[in-house]
């Protein structure tokens, strides 16, 4: 039993490390992208860009409300019913 727990913890730690690394790389690329955009655009264009990102973020948040919890529940429900 201890061996199974150790293997599971190793898998969890590996997955966490991969997600953490991916998050850091994504944040760095986002920062570099914004610096490049700021360098080559005017204040007005950058403002429009930021406004578009905010609007898209709001729509993404609204569109995914409850999707993860609902899909988990219904998948389990329908698997139980075959």
Backbone bond lengths (Angstrom), bond angles and torsions (degrees), N, CA, C in turn:
res aa  C-N    CA-C-N  psi(-1)  N-CA   C-N-CA  omega(-1)  CA-C   N-CA-C  phi
1 X - - - 1.459 - - 1.531 110.41 -
2 X 1.309 116.61 -39.57 1.452 121.31 -179.52 1.521 111.25 -63.03
3 X 1.325 116.20 -34.73 1.468 120.60 -179.91 1.529 110.69 -67.30
4 X 1.313 117.34 -39.27 1.465 121.69 178.64 1.524 109.97 -65.51
5 X 1.322 116.76 -41.05 1.466 120.73 179.06 1.521 110.23 -64.64
6 X 1.335 117.07 -42.17 1.461 120.22 179.21 1.527 111.59 -63.23
7 X 1.320 116.88 -41.47 1.459 120.61 178.51 1.535 110.90 -64.93
8 X 1.317 116.13 -40.59 1.466 120.16 178.93 1.516 110.93 -64.68
9 X 1.324 116.55 -42.87 1.467 120.01 179.20 1.524 111.20 -65.49
10 X 1.317 117.49 -35.74 1.459 120.33 177.41 1.525 110.74 -65.80
11 X 1.322 117.12 -41.41 1.463 120.74 177.57 1.529 111.29 -63.33
12 X 1.337 115.20 -42.00 1.468 119.69 179.54 1.518 110.53 -64.15
13 X 1.338 116.63 -44.66 1.465 120.45 -179.91 1.522 111.10 -63.88
14 X 1.322 117.44 -40.52 1.457 121.01 178.59 1.527 110.73 -64.03
15 X 1.322 116.71 -45.32 1.466 120.59 178.75 1.515 112.15 -62.94
16 X 1.329 116.10 -39.78 1.459 120.24 178.50 1.517 110.85 -64.26
17 X 1.323 116.46 -41.19 1.462 120.42 178.25 1.515 112.02 -63.19
18 X 1.314 116.51 -40.44 1.466 120.54 179.27 1.522 110.69 -65.68
19 X 1.326 116.77 -43.66 1.470 120.50 179.49 1.526 110.46 -65.13
20 X 1.325 117.10 -42.40 1.466 121.00 179.59 1.527 110.74 -62.45
21 X 1.326 116.32 -45.38 1.466 120.38 179.00 1.518 110.89 -62.40
22 X 1.318 117.16 -43.84 1.455 120.86 178.57 1.521 112.46 -62.82
23 X 1.331 115.87 -38.39 1.468 120.04 178.67 1.524 111.00 -65.01
24 X 1.324 116.46 -44.55 1.469 120.43 179.81 1.523 110.51 -63.39
25 X 1.339 117.13 -44.76 1.467 120.56 179.52 1.527 110.59 -63.05
26 X 1.328 117.36 -41.26 1.461 120.87 177.98 1.514 112.58 -63.02
27 X 1.325 116.25 -40.26 1.467 119.51 178.73 1.534 110.88 -66.80
28 X 1.319 116.72 -40.55 1.466 119.84 178.53 1.528 111.46 -64.78
29 X 1.331 116.54 -43.09 1.460 119.03 178.14 1.528 111.58 -64.83
30 X 1.328 116.68 -37.39 1.460 120.07 176.36 1.523 112.07 -63.40
31 X 1.328 115.68 -40.69 1.466 120.13 178.63 1.523 110.76 -65.16
32 X 1.325 116.37 -46.72 1.466 120.31 179.50 1.532 110.34 -62.44
33 X 1.320 116.44 -40.39 1.461 119.66 178.10 1.515 112.46 -61.75
34 X 1.316 116.15 -41.49 1.476 118.84 179.00 1.521 111.73 -67.57
35 X 1.328 116.68 -37.91 1.468 119.43 177.63 1.528 110.09 -62.37
36 X 1.329 116.59 -42.18 1.469 120.15 178.61 1.520 110.61 -64.70
37 X 1.323 117.25 -41.79 1.469 120.27 179.14 1.517 110.89 -63.79
38 X 1.327 117.40 -41.84 1.466 121.07 -179.71 1.522 110.44 -64.69
39 X 1.313 117.38 -37.27 1.463 121.32 -178.46 1.524 112.52 -63.50
40 X 1.314 117.26 -36.91 1.458 120.55 -169.87 1.526 114.18 -110.62
41 X 1.314 118.75 11.28 1.461 120.19 177.41 1.521 109.83 -127.90
42 X 1.328 114.09 167.96 1.466 119.14 175.93 1.527 109.09 -87.39
43 X 1.323 115.70 173.44 1.462 120.43 178.89 1.524 110.95 -62.73
44 X 1.310 116.68 -39.79 1.463 120.65 -179.61 1.522 111.38 -64.74
45 X 1.315 116.59 -44.70 1.466 119.91 179.67 1.524 111.46 -65.12
46 X 1.325 116.48 -39.95 1.467 119.32 177.97 1.530 110.83 -66.24
47 X 1.318 117.30 -36.95 1.457 120.96 176.37 1.520 111.99 -62.91
48 X 1.317 116.54 -41.85 1.464 120.71 177.19 1.524 110.08 -64.55
49 X 1.323 116.87 -40.68 1.467 121.74 177.87 1.530 110.74 -60.49
50 X 1.324 117.22 -47.00 1.467 120.78 179.23 1.522 111.57 -64.85
51 X 1.315 116.78 -39.50 1.457 120.73 177.50 1.530 111.11 -62.97
52 X 1.325 116.46 -41.20 1.467 120.42 177.49 1.531 110.69 -63.30
53 X 1.328 117.67 -40.44 1.463 120.50 177.68 1.528 111.56 -62.85
54 X 1.321 116.90 -39.17 1.464 120.65 178.94 1.524 110.37 -65.37
55 X 1.312 116.88 -44.79 1.470 120.70 -179.45 1.525 110.04 -63.20
56 X 1.327 117.19 -43.95 1.462 120.78 178.74 1.525 110.49 -62.85
57 X 1.316 117.52 -41.35 1.468 121.23 178.98 1.524 111.42 -62.29
58 X 1.317 116.92 -40.25 1.462 120.61 178.54 1.525 110.20 -64.30
59 X 1.328 117.22 -45.23 1.466 120.24 179.23 1.520 112.25 -64.29
60 X 1.329 116.89 -39.00 1.469 120.01 178.30 1.521 110.16 -64.96
61 X 1.317 116.94 -42.08 1.464 120.60 179.00 1.521 111.03 -62.82
62 X 1.313 117.43 -44.68 1.459 121.22 179.78 1.525 111.13 -65.89
63 X 1.327 116.87 -40.59 1.459 119.33 -176.04 1.522 113.04 -71.26
64 X 1.323 118.18 -23.82 1.463 120.07 -178.74 1.523 113.08 -101.91
65 X 1.314 118.45 9.60 1.460 120.14 -179.65 1.525 110.63 -61.92
66 X 1.300 116.79 117.86 1.443 122.11 174.78 1.512 115.37 77.77
67 X 1.327 117.76 -0.35 1.462 119.53 -176.92 1.526 111.72 -65.82
68 X 1.304 117.22 -43.76 1.460 120.29 -177.60 1.530 111.15 -65.80
69 X 1.320 117.42 -47.06 1.455 120.29 -179.85 1.525 111.04 -67.94
70 X 1.313 116.49 -40.75 1.461 120.16 -179.35 1.508 112.45 -66.94
71 X 1.319 116.89 -42.50 1.469 119.17 -179.91 1.518 110.73 -66.51
72 X 1.318 118.27 -38.21 1.466 120.89 177.50 1.520 110.82 -62.16
73 X 1.317 116.81 -43.77 1.458 120.57 -178.75 1.520 111.27 -65.73
74 X 1.344 116.55 -47.33 1.456 119.02 -175.74 1.522 112.73 -72.31
75 X 1.312 118.45 -32.24 1.466 119.83 175.26 1.512 109.84 -63.70
76 X 1.339 117.09 -46.09 1.462 120.32 178.53 1.537 110.65 -63.83
77 X 1.310 117.06 -40.35 1.459 121.27 -178.85 1.525 111.14 -62.77
78 X 1.314 116.32 -49.88 1.466 120.05 -176.61 1.532 112.00 -74.11
79 X 1.311 119.03 -26.75 1.460 119.64 173.31 1.527 110.19 -69.10
80 X 1.314 116.09 -35.00 1.461 119.52 177.71 1.524 111.99 -68.02
81 X 1.317 117.00 -31.36 1.462 120.83 179.65 1.523 112.19 -88.15
82 X 1.329 117.02 -6.09 1.471 123.15 -175.89 1.510 109.40 66.39
